[in-house]
Amino acid sequence: MTDNINIGNSQDNNLLHGIRLIDILEFLVEEYGWEKLGYEININCFTNNPSINSSLKFLRKTQ
């Protein structure tokens, strides 16, 4: 007898599953603006000539 393990539902409790990083970033920029994001999260892509593309590039390669 085998246990019924539902392997495909490993993301059931992940509230961000299915939401794209670009959508999250665009929401944050619209809601808070680059200046506040750079103040709260002091990373170069938010403080020095910020853009969606540079931020996506940085965030995708950073764990």
Secondary structure, DSSP 8 states (H G I E B T S, - for coil): ------GGGTTTT-TTTT--HHHHHHHHHHHHHHHHHHHHS--HHHHSS--HHHHHHHHHH--
